[in-house]
Amino acid sequence: MLGLDRTHVVVVPYDGAWPRLFEEEAARLRAALGERILSIEHVGSTSVPGLDAKPILDLMTGVESLRRAERLLPALRAVGYAHKPDPEIPERLYLVRGPAERRTHHLSLAEPTSAFWRRQLRFRDLLRADAGLAGEYGERQQPRPFFWVKDSG
């Protein structure tokens, strides 16, 4: 199952269907974008076998240039993605899929030569190669309780 209610952070046990769901979504993106993209990678916690994760598929698509990738936004809108500008990470175009209250997919368009691209793949590959490191990371990403504090002013 995919999707996360935006009012809660939930980490669920690894789901063996996530790789298949990634492949299905990657095929949808390839059909919509064709040769205008270079590759599609499964990144994020759902890409690491056995790792508990937030049930949202993270995909990263290689593009020749971010400037030219902006031309892909209408085609991505047509297959259900909404562009969410993210000035915190200027090396990518960030999009989401799923109803506003329950996101199911995060998509980053990035240049394969960018530091963002290399960091994402390196981190994924480290977690895939080292079960101990993946377990430690999984423990750290468990949601922590939080409290609302009323401003006294």
OpenMM code with the backbone's topology and positions (N, CA, C; nanometers):
from openmm import Vec3, app, unit

residues = "MET LEU GLY LEU ASP ARG THR HIS VAL VAL VAL VAL PRO TYR ASP GLY ALA TRP PRO ARG LEU PHE GLU GLU GLU ALA ALA ARG LEU ARG ALA ALA LEU GLY GLU ARG ILE LEU SER ILE GLU HIS VAL GLY SER THR SER VAL PRO GLY LEU ASP ALA LYS PRO ILE LEU ASP LEU MET THR GLY VAL GLU SER LEU ARG ARG ALA GLU ARG LEU LEU PRO ALA LEU ARG ALA VAL GLY TYR ALA HIS LYS PRO ASP PRO GLU ILE PRO GLU ARG LEU TYR LEU VAL ARG GLY PRO ALA GLU ARG ARG THR HIS HIS LEU SER LEU ALA GLU PRO THR SER ALA PHE TRP ARG ARG GLN LEU ARG PHE ARG ASP LEU LEU ARG ALA ASP ALA GLY LEU ALA GLY GLU TYR GLY GLU ARG GLN GLN PRO ARG PRO PHE PHE TRP VAL LYS ASP SER GLY".split()
positions = [
    Vec3(0.0841, -0.1182, 0.0000),
    Vec3(0.0000, 0.0000, 0.0000),
    Vec3(0.0883, 0.1241, 0.0000),
    Vec3(0.0447, 0.2217, -0.0762),
    Vec3(0.1180, 0.3474, -0.0828),
    Vec3(0.0309, 0.4596, -0.0320),
    Vec3(0.0963, 0.5629, 0.0164),
    Vec3(0.0272, 0.6844, 0.0552),
    Vec3(0.0439, 0.7131, 0.2018),
    Vec3(0.0513, 0.8410, 0.2300),
    Vec3(0.0699, 0.8850, 0.3669),
    Vec3(-0.0176, 1.0062, 0.3897),
    Vec3(-0.1025, 0.9980, 0.4898),
    Vec3(-0.1857, 1.1090, 0.5307),
    Vec3(-0.0929, 1.2219, 0.5722),
    Vec3(-0.1115, 1.3388, 0.5154),
    Vec3(-0.0187, 1.4492, 0.5408),
    Vec3(-0.0237, 1.5009, 0.6832),
    Vec3(-0.1203, 1.4582, 0.7623),
    Vec3(-0.1261, 1.5051, 0.9006),
    Vec3(-0.0513, 1.4127, 0.9956),
    Vec3(0.0007, 1.3020, 0.9460),
    Vec3(0.0710, 1.2059, 1.0298),
    Vec3(0.1989, 1.1585, 0.9603),
    Vec3(0.2976, 1.1248, 1.0389),
    Vec3(0.4166, 1.0591, 0.9865),
    Vec3(0.4098, 0.9154, 1.0339),
    Vec3(0.4090, 0.8237, 0.9401),
    Vec3(0.3975, 0.6827, 0.9731),
    Vec3(0.5069, 0.6070, 0.9000),
    Vec3(0.5753, 0.5213, 0.9722),
    Vec3(0.6732, 0.4324, 0.9127),
    Vec3(0.6140, 0.2921, 0.9219),
    Vec3(0.6126, 0.2220, 0.8097),
    Vec3(0.5506, 0.0900, 0.8046),
    Vec3(0.6558, -0.0145, 0.7706),
    Vec3(0.6281, -0.1414, 0.8023),
    Vec3(0.7224, -0.2474, 0.7649),
    Vec3(0.7417, -0.2522, 0.6137),
    Vec3(0.8619, -0.2947, 0.5739),
    Vec3(0.8941, -0.3065, 0.4320),
    Vec3(0.7866, -0.3880, 0.3611),
    Vec3(0.7483, -0.3436, 0.2427),
    Vec3(0.6475, -0.4118, 0.1619),
    Vec3(0.7151, -0.4629, 0.0348),
    Vec3(0.7150, -0.5929, 0.0160),
    Vec3(0.7778, -0.6534, -0.1011),
    Vec3(0.7176, -0.6089, -0.2330),
    Vec3(0.6037, -0.5410, -0.2303),
    Vec3(0.5416, -0.4901, -0.3530),
    Vec3(0.6060, -0.3603, -0.3997),
    Vec3(0.6833, -0.2927, -0.3151),
    Vec3(0.7391, -0.1625, -0.3533),
    Vec3(0.8258, -0.1676, -0.4790),
    Vec3(0.9138, -0.2670, -0.4970),
    Vec3(0.9907, -0.2701, -0.6226),
    Vec3(0.9008, -0.2815, -0.7467),
    Vec3(0.7954, -0.3628, -0.7376),
    Vec3(0.7032, -0.3772, -0.8512),
    Vec3(0.6287, -0.2457, -0.8763),
    Vec3(0.5855, -0.1802, -0.7693),
    Vec3(0.5164, -0.0519, -0.7844),
    Vec3(0.6090, 0.0528, -0.8462),
    Vec3(0.7370, 0.0482, -0.8079),
    Vec3(0.8337, 0.1377, -0.8717),
    Vec3(0.8423, 0.1090, -1.0212),
    Vec3(0.8568, -0.0184, -1.0593),
    Vec3(0.8688, -0.0547, -1.2006),
    Vec3(0.7458, -0.0101, -1.2790),
    Vec3(0.6283, -0.0254, -1.2207),
    Vec3(0.5056, 0.0175, -1.2882),
    Vec3(0.5049, 0.1686, -1.3084),
    Vec3(0.5451, 0.2427, -1.2051),
    Vec3(0.5467, 0.3881, -1.2165),
    Vec3(0.6551, 0.4341, -1.3139),
    Vec3(0.7694, 0.3692, -1.3107),
    Vec3(0.8764, 0.4030, -1.4045),
    Vec3(0.8291, 0.3808, -1.5490),
    Vec3(0.7550, 0.2739, -1.5737),
    Vec3(0.7017, 0.2478, -1.7083),
    Vec3(0.6027, 0.3575, -1.7492),
    Vec3(0.5195, 0.4015, -1.6550),
    Vec3(0.4257, 0.5119, -1.6843),
    Vec3(0.5014, 0.6388, -1.7223),
    Vec3(0.6080, 0.6668, -1.6476),
    Vec3(0.6871, 0.7870, -1.6753),
    Vec3(0.7593, 0.7762, -1.8092),
    Vec3(0.8150, 0.6591, -1.8377),
    Vec3(0.8821, 0.6410, -1.9676),
    Vec3(0.7830, 0.6579, -2.0825),
    Vec3(0.6612, 0.6059, -2.0659),
    Vec3(0.5596, 0.6198, -2.1703),
    Vec3(0.5207, 0.7664, -2.1894),
    Vec3(0.5147, 0.8414, -2.0813),
    Vec3(0.4739, 0.9817, -2.0888),
    Vec3(0.5859, 1.0727, -2.1387),
    Vec3(0.7111, 1.0380, -2.1075),
    Vec3(0.8221, 1.1294, -2.1344),
    Vec3(0.9162, 1.0823, -2.2448),
    Vec3(0.9129, 0.9532, -2.2736),
    Vec3(0.9930, 0.8993, -2.3829),
    Vec3(1.1412, 0.9288, -2.3703),
    Vec3(1.2009, 0.9671, -2.4807),
    Vec3(1.3456, 0.9895, -2.4871),
    Vec3(1.3877, 1.1225, -2.4259),
    Vec3(1.2933, 1.1970, -2.3703),
    Vec3(1.3280, 1.3247, -2.3079),
    Vec3(1.3897, 1.3057, -2.1696),
    Vec3(1.3913, 1.1804, -2.1225),
    Vec3(1.4560, 1.1508, -1.9942),
    Vec3(1.5681, 1.0501, -2.0189),
    Vec3(1.6651, 1.0497, -1.9276),
    Vec3(1.7813, 0.9624, -1.9445),
    Vec3(1.7658, 0.8307, -1.8696),
    Vec3(1.7123, 0.8363, -1.7483),
    Vec3(1.6970, 0.7156, -1.6670),
    Vec3(1.6004, 0.7444, -1.5538),
    Vec3(1.5564, 0.6381, -1.4865),
    Vec3(1.4693, 0.6521, -1.3702),
    Vec3(1.5241, 0.5607, -1.2615),
    Vec3(1.5428, 0.6159, -1.1433),
    Vec3(1.5968, 0.5412, -1.0297),
    Vec3(1.4960, 0.5371, -0.9152),
    Vec3(1.4938, 0.4258, -0.8466),
    Vec3(1.4148, 0.4115, -0.7240),
    Vec3(1.5073, 0.4507, -0.6090),
    Vec3(1.4733, 0.5559, -0.5371),
    Vec3(1.5543, 0.6051, -0.4270),
    Vec3(1.4665, 0.6145, -0.3017),
    Vec3(1.5247, 0.6592, -0.1935),
    Vec3(1.4477, 0.6714, -0.0704),
    Vec3(1.4357, 0.5373, -0.0003),
    Vec3(1.3718, 0.5397, 0.1137),
    Vec3(1.3645, 0.4212, 0.1994),
    Vec3(1.2938, 0.3031, 0.1345),
    Vec3(1.1931, 0.3278, 0.0507),
    Vec3(1.1221, 0.2153, -0.0119),
    Vec3(1.2090, 0.1412, -0.1120),
    Vec3(1.3260, 0.1964, -0.1451),
    Vec3(1.4159, 0.1308, -0.2412),
    Vec3(1.5153, 0.0365, -0.1741),
    Vec3(1.5101, 0.0287, -0.0417),
    Vec3(1.6057, -0.0538, 0.0320),
    Vec3(1.5334, -0.1776, 0.0855),
    Vec3(1.5601, -0.2955, 0.0291),
    Vec3(1.4911, -0.4174, 0.0739),
    Vec3(1.5042, -0.4378, 0.2250),
    Vec3(1.3897, -0.4645, 0.2877),
    Vec3(1.3868, -0.4932, 0.4303),
    Vec3(1.3775, -0.3723, 0.5212),
    Vec3(1.3914, -0.2514, 0.4662),
    Vec3(1.3912, -0.1310, 0.5483),
    Vec3(1.2490, -0.0796, 0.5679),
    Vec3(1.2103, -0.0583, 0.6929),
    Vec3(1.0820, 0.0055, 0.7196),
    Vec3(1.0873, 0.1460, 0.6611),
    Vec3(0.9721, 0.1975, 0.6164),
    Vec3(0.9736, 0.3262, 0.5468),
    Vec3(0.8384, 0.3944, 0.5532),
    Vec3(0.8404, 0.5242, 0.5251),
    Vec3(0.7151, 0.5937, 0.4982),
    Vec3(0.6658, 0.5381, 0.3653),
    Vec3(0.5377, 0.5051, 0.3528),
    Vec3(0.4888, 0.4390, 0.2310),
    Vec3(0.4677, 0.5357, 0.1143),
    Vec3(0.5753, 0.5996, 0.0739),
    Vec3(0.5742, 0.6903, -0.0411),
    Vec3(0.6904, 0.6502, -0.1310),
    Vec3(0.6622, 0.6270, -0.2596),
    Vec3(0.7689, 0.5918, -0.3530),
    Vec3(0.8448, 0.7175, -0.3926),
    Vec3(0.9758, 0.7122, -0.3782),
    Vec3(1.0626, 0.8206, -0.4232),
    Vec3(1.1297, 0.7758, -0.5522),
    Vec3(1.1115, 0.8559, -0.6568),
    Vec3(1.1717, 0.8283, -0.7859),
    Vec3(1.2601, 0.9464, -0.8244),
    Vec3(1.3681, 0.9164, -0.8939),
    Vec3(1.4573, 1.0205, -0.9432),
    Vec3(1.4797, 0.9955, -1.0920),
    Vec3(1.4530, 1.0963, -1.1716),
    Vec3(1.4629, 1.0851, -1.3164),
    Vec3(1.5762, 1.1728, -1.3675),
    Vec3(1.6632, 1.1141, -1.4451),
    Vec3(1.7745, 1.1882, -1.5030),
    Vec3(1.7303, 1.2678, -1.6241),
    Vec3(1.7735, 1.3939, -1.6279),
    Vec3(1.7437, 1.4831, -1.7392),
    Vec3(1.8730, 1.5522, -1.7828),
    Vec3(1.8790, 1.5905, -1.9105),
    Vec3(1.9996, 1.6570, -1.9609),
    Vec3(2.0249, 1.7890, -1.8912),
    Vec3(1.9178, 1.8675, -1.8712),
    Vec3(1.9328, 1.9944, -1.8013),
    Vec3(1.8017, 2.0285, -1.7316),
    Vec3(1.8125, 2.0921, -1.6163),
    Vec3(1.6919, 2.1318, -1.5433),
    Vec3(1.6121, 2.2349, -1.6215),
    Vec3(1.6814, 2.3231, -1.6900),
    Vec3(1.6106, 2.4250, -1.7674),
    Vec3(1.5215, 2.3602, -1.8736),
    Vec3(1.5764, 2.2638, -1.9452),
    Vec3(1.4961, 2.1932, -2.0462),
    Vec3(1.3910, 2.1038, -1.9814),
    Vec3(1.4195, 2.0542, -1.8619),
    Vec3(1.3248, 1.9657, -1.7924),
    Vec3(1.1954, 2.0382, -1.7574),
    Vec3(1.2015, 2.1697, -1.7446),
    Vec3(1.0782, 2.2448, -1.7158),
    Vec3(0.9741, 2.2240, -1.8247),
    Vec3(1.0190, 2.1929, -1.9451),
    Vec3(0.9262, 2.1650, -2.0559),
    Vec3(0.8499, 2.0337, -2.0349),
    Vec3(0.8972, 1.9499, -1.9439),
    Vec3(0.8309, 1.8219, -1.9165),
    Vec3(0.7127, 1.8378, -1.8197),
    Vec3(0.7028, 1.9517, -1.7538),
    Vec3(0.6000, 1.9695, -1.6512),
    Vec3(0.4578, 1.9470, -1.7027),
    Vec3(0.4187, 1.9956, -1.8227),
    Vec3(0.2827, 1.9661, -1.8703),
    Vec3(0.2567, 1.8157, -1.8869),
    Vec3(0.3541, 1.7425, -1.9401),
    Vec3(0.3366, 1.5968, -1.9572),
    Vec3(0.3270, 1.5284, -1.8209),
    Vec3(0.4019, 1.5762, -1.7249),
    Vec3(0.3953, 1.5174, -1.5910),
    Vec3(0.2633, 1.5510, -1.5222),
    Vec3(0.2132, 1.6717, -1.5448),
    Vec3(0.0808, 1.7070, -1.4914),
    Vec3(-0.0248, 1.6131, -1.5483),
    Vec3(-0.0111, 1.5801, -1.6772),
    Vec3(-0.1089, 1.4939, -1.7434),
    Vec3(-0.1138, 1.3532, -1.6837),
    Vec3(-0.0044, 1.3091, -1.6203),
    Vec3(-0.0041, 1.1764, -1.5567),
    Vec3(-0.0145, 1.1865, -1.4047),
    Vec3(-0.0616, 1.3023, -1.3566),
    Vec3(-0.0968, 1.3141, -1.2160),
    Vec3(0.0037, 1.3783, -1.1230),
    Vec3(0.1121, 1.4323, -1.1754),
    Vec3(0.2130, 1.4951, -1.0891),
    Vec3(0.1915, 1.6452, -1.0804),
    Vec3(0.2191, 1.6989, -0.9628),
    Vec3(0.2125, 1.8435, -0.9407),
    Vec3(0.3517, 1.8928, -0.9030),
    Vec3(0.3940, 1.9994, -0.9678),
    Vec3(0.5254, 2.0588, -0.9390),
    Vec3(0.5173, 2.1357, -0.8074),
    Vec3(0.6130, 2.1103, -0.7196),
    Vec3(0.6234, 2.1789, -0.5905),
    Vec3(0.7622, 2.2423, -0.5842),
    Vec3(0.7752, 2.3690, -0.6220),
    Vec3(0.9074, 2.4317, -0.6179),
    Vec3(0.9726, 2.4139, -0.4806),
    Vec3(1.1008, 2.3827, -0.4814),
    Vec3(1.1752, 2.3574, -0.3583),
    Vec3(1.3064, 2.4352, -0.3626),
    Vec3(1.3040, 2.5607, -0.3163),
    Vec3(1.4257, 2.6417, -0.3218),
    Vec3(1.5380, 2.5878, -0.2330),
    Vec3(1.5060, 2.4983, -0.1401),
    Vec3(1.6079, 2.4394, -0.0529),
    Vec3(1.7042, 2.3499, -0.1312),
    Vec3(1.6548, 2.2895, -0.2411),
    Vec3(1.7385, 2.1999, -0.3226),
    Vec3(1.7299, 2.2461, -0.4678),
    Vec3(1.8132, 2.3429, -0.5068),
    Vec3(1.8037, 2.3977, -0.6422),
    Vec3(1.8504, 2.3027, -0.7513),
    Vec3(1.9081, 2.1884, -0.7143),
    Vec3(1.9598, 2.0943, -0.8136),
    Vec3(1.8533, 1.9976, -0.8647),
    Vec3(1.7284, 2.0222, -0.8310),
    Vec3(1.6235, 1.9318, -0.8781),
    Vec3(1.4948, 2.0083, -0.9030),
    Vec3(1.4073, 1.9474, -0.9836),
    Vec3(1.2675, 1.9875, -0.9918),
    Vec3(1.1921, 1.8811, -0.9135),
    Vec3(1.1071, 1.9234, -0.8230),
    Vec3(1.0393, 1.8314, -0.7316),
    Vec3(0.8910, 1.8289, -0.7637),
    Vec3(0.8364, 1.7069, -0.7729),
    Vec3(0.6948, 1.6885, -0.8019),
    Vec3(0.6366, 1.5840, -0.7078),
    Vec3(0.5057, 1.5895, -0.6896),
    Vec3(0.4367, 1.4916, -0.6057),
    Vec3(0.3167, 1.4368, -0.6819),
    Vec3(0.2769, 1.3170, -0.6443),
    Vec3(0.1586, 1.2540, -0.7032),
    Vec3(0.0719, 1.2018, -0.5914),
    Vec3(-0.0560, 1.2080, -0.6125),
    Vec3(-0.1523, 1.1619, -0.5129),
    Vec3(-0.2362, 1.2796, -0.4667),
    Vec3(-0.3509, 1.2505, -0.4106),
    Vec3(-0.4354, 1.3602, -0.3631),
    Vec3(-0.3621, 1.4421, -0.2566),
    Vec3(-0.4001, 1.5677, -0.2429),
    Vec3(-0.3314, 1.6586, -0.1502),
    Vec3(-0.3229, 1.6013, -0.0094),
    Vec3(-0.4252, 1.5301, 0.0311),
    Vec3(-0.4257, 1.4774, 0.1680),
    Vec3(-0.3522, 1.3436, 0.1831),
    Vec3(-0.3104, 1.2830, 0.0720),
    Vec3(-0.2458, 1.1510, 0.0808),
    Vec3(-0.1476, 1.1325, -0.0342),
    Vec3(-0.0282, 1.1829, -0.0207),
    Vec3(0.0738, 1.1692, -0.1244),
    Vec3(0.1169, 1.0236, -0.1380),
    Vec3(0.1399, 0.9805, -0.2629),
    Vec3(0.1845, 0.8436, -0.2870),
    Vec3(0.3215, 0.8363, -0.3532),
    Vec3(0.3599, 0.9426, -0.4259),
    Vec3(0.4859, 0.9428, -0.5005),
    Vec3(0.5549, 1.0782, -0.4887),
    Vec3(0.6853, 1.0741, -0.4767),
    Vec3(0.7698, 1.1932, -0.4866),
    Vec3(0.8617, 1.1704, -0.6064),
    Vec3(0.8756, 1.2720, -0.6899),
    Vec3(0.9581, 1.2609, -0.8098),
    Vec3(1.0548, 1.3782, -0.8151),
    Vec3(1.1814, 1.3472, -0.8300),
    Vec3(1.2838, 1.4496, -0.8493),
    Vec3(1.3391, 1.4359, -0.9901),
    Vec3(1.3440, 1.5468, -1.0625),
    Vec3(1.4125, 1.5521, -1.1907),
    Vec3(1.5474, 1.6165, -1.1631),
    Vec3(1.6540, 1.5511, -1.2038),
    Vec3(1.7880, 1.6021, -1.1741),
    Vec3(1.8850, 1.5627, -1.2839),
    Vec3(1.9917, 1.6397, -1.2923),
    Vec3(2.0982, 1.6080, -1.3861),
    Vec3(2.1895, 1.5021, -1.3230),
    Vec3(2.2203, 1.3944, -1.3951),
    Vec3(2.3060, 1.2888, -1.3388),
    Vec3(2.4454, 1.3367, -1.2979),
    Vec3(2.4871, 1.4519, -1.3458),
    Vec3(2.6175, 1.5061, -1.3067),
    Vec3(2.6093, 1.5893, -1.1782),
    Vec3(2.4898, 1.6089, -1.1251),
    Vec3(2.4737, 1.6959, -1.0075),
    Vec3(2.5128, 1.6245, -0.8789),
    Vec3(2.5507, 1.7034, -0.7807),
    Vec3(2.5817, 1.6487, -0.6476),
    Vec3(2.4577, 1.5852, -0.5876),
    Vec3(2.3391, 1.6426, -0.6107),
    Vec3(2.2140, 1.5858, -0.5580),
    Vec3(2.1961, 1.4426, -0.6079),
    Vec3(2.2110, 1.4219, -0.7384),
    Vec3(2.1954, 1.2890, -0.7988),
    Vec3(2.2923, 1.1897, -0.7357),
    Vec3(2.4184, 1.2306, -0.7298),
    Vec3(2.5213, 1.1409, -0.6760),
    Vec3(2.4954, 1.1079, -0.5291),
    Vec3(2.4538, 1.2053, -0.4482),
    Vec3(2.4250, 1.1802, -0.3058),
    Vec3(2.3100, 1.0818, -0.2891),
    Vec3(2.2046, 1.1015, -0.3663),
    Vec3(2.0878, 1.0138, -0.3542),
    Vec3(2.1237, 0.8682, -0.3849),
    Vec3(2.1956, 0.8475, -0.4940),
    Vec3(2.2317, 0.7109, -0.5320),
    Vec3(2.3339, 0.6507, -0.4361),
    Vec3(2.4297, 0.7291, -0.3932),
    Vec3(2.5308, 0.6780, -0.2999),
    Vec3(2.4667, 0.6356, -0.1687),
    Vec3(2.3778, 0.7174, -0.1155),
    Vec3(2.3114, 0.6840, 0.0101),
    Vec3(2.2275, 0.5570, -0.0053),
    Vec3(2.1489, 0.5499, -0.1129),
    Vec3(2.0693, 0.4287, -0.1383),
    Vec3(2.1588, 0.3061, -0.1476),
    Vec3(2.2666, 0.3164, -0.2236),
    Vec3(2.3544, 0.2024, -0.2456),
    Vec3(2.4255, 0.1602, -0.1170),
    Vec3(2.4628, 0.2568, -0.0328),
    Vec3(2.5234, 0.2225, 0.0970),
    Vec3(2.4256, 0.1448, 0.1837),
    Vec3(2.3010, 0.1900, 0.1901),
    Vec3(2.2006, 0.1203, 0.2708),
    Vec3(2.1705, -0.0185, 0.2150),
    Vec3(2.1661, -0.0325, 0.0840),
    Vec3(2.1414, -0.1634, 0.0237),
    Vec3(2.2558, -0.2607, 0.0517),
    Vec3(2.3781, -0.2100, 0.0592),
    Vec3(2.4956, -0.2959, 0.0747),
    Vec3(2.5270, -0.3307, 0.2192),
    Vec3(2.4739, -0.2558, 0.3160),
    Vec3(2.5112, -0.2747, 0.4560),
    Vec3(2.3852, -0.2827, 0.5418),
    Vec3(2.3439, -0.4058, 0.5740),
    Vec3(2.2211, -0.4263, 0.6511),
    Vec3(2.2289, -0.3597, 0.7883),
    Vec3(2.3466, -0.3579, 0.8492),
    Vec3(2.3626, -0.2932, 0.9789),
    Vec3(2.3374, -0.1434, 0.9704),
    Vec3(2.3937, -0.0813, 0.8696),
    Vec3(2.3732, 0.0616, 0.8487),
    Vec3(2.2261, 0.0900, 0.8177),
    Vec3(2.1652, 0.0050, 0.7355),
    Vec3(2.0234, 0.0226, 0.7033),
    Vec3(1.9386, 0.0103, 0.8298),
    Vec3(1.9710, -0.0847, 0.9158),
    Vec3(1.8960, -0.1002, 1.0407),
    Vec3(1.9103, 0.0216, 1.1302),
    Vec3(2.0314, 0.0750, 1.1385),
    Vec3(2.0548, 0.1949, 1.2201),
    Vec3(1.9771, 0.3139, 1.1633),
    Vec3(1.9802, 0.3283, 1.0325),
    Vec3(1.9048, 0.4354, 0.9686),
    Vec3(1.7553, 0.4172, 0.9945),
    Vec3(1.7064, 0.2942, 0.9824),
    Vec3(1.5649, 0.2667, 1.0062),
    Vec3(1.5216, 0.3059, 1.1461),
    Vec3(1.6061, 0.2793, 1.2441),
    Vec3(1.5734, 0.3182, 1.3814),
    Vec3(1.5667, 0.4696, 1.3948),
    Vec3(1.6536, 0.5391, 1.3276),
    Vec3(1.6570, 0.6863, 1.3373),
    Vec3(1.5378, 0.7519, 1.2685),
    Vec3(1.4804, 0.6858, 1.1687),
    Vec3(1.3704, 0.7507, 1.0978),
    Vec3(1.2341, 0.7214, 1.1591),
    Vec3(1.2298, 0.6419, 1.2648),
    Vec3(1.1021, 0.6177, 1.3315),
    Vec3(1.0463, 0.7508, 1.3812),
    Vec3(0.9179, 0.7736, 1.3634),
    Vec3(0.8611, 0.9012, 1.4069),
    Vec3(0.8738, 0.9184, 1.5575),
    Vec3(0.9061, 1.0381, 1.5967),
    Vec3(0.9150, 1.0719, 1.7381),
    Vec3(0.7879, 1.1460, 1.7784),
    Vec3(0.7412, 1.1255, 1.9001),
    Vec3(0.6236, 1.2023, 1.9440),
    Vec3(0.6576, 1.3511, 1.9441),
    Vec3(0.5600, 1.4327, 1.9137),
    Vec3(0.5826, 1.5767, 1.9219),
    Vec3(0.4613, 1.6388, 1.9892),
    Vec3(0.4820, 1.7549, 2.0392),
    Vec3(0.3769, 1.8223, 2.1125),
    Vec3(0.3588, 1.9634, 2.0582),
    Vec3(0.2359, 2.0086, 2.0546),
    Vec3(0.2072, 2.1466, 2.0165),
    Vec3(0.2213, 2.2311, 2.1415),
    Vec3(0.2945, 2.3373, 2.1316),
    Vec3(0.3129, 2.4284, 2.2448),
    Vec3(0.2453, 2.5601, 2.2082),
    Vec3(0.1509, 2.6007, 2.2908),
    Vec3(0.0790, 2.7248, 2.2645),
    Vec3(0.1686, 2.8429, 2.2964),
    Vec3(0.1746, 2.9353, 2.2028),
    Vec3(0.2544, 3.0565, 2.2218),
    Vec3(0.1849, 3.1429, 2.3262),
    Vec3(0.2585, 3.1790, 2.4313),
    Vec3(0.1978, 3.2565, 2.5399),
    Vec3(0.1871, 3.4047, 2.5066),
    Vec3(0.2457, 3.4479, 2.3961),
    Vec3(0.2444, 3.5897, 2.3591),
    Vec3(0.1303, 3.6232, 2.2746),
] * unit.nanometer
topology = app.Topology()
chain = topology.addChain("A")
for resn in residues:
    res = topology.addResidue(resn, chain)
    for name in ("N", "CA", "C"):
        topology.addAtom(name, app.Element.getBySymbol(name[0]), res)
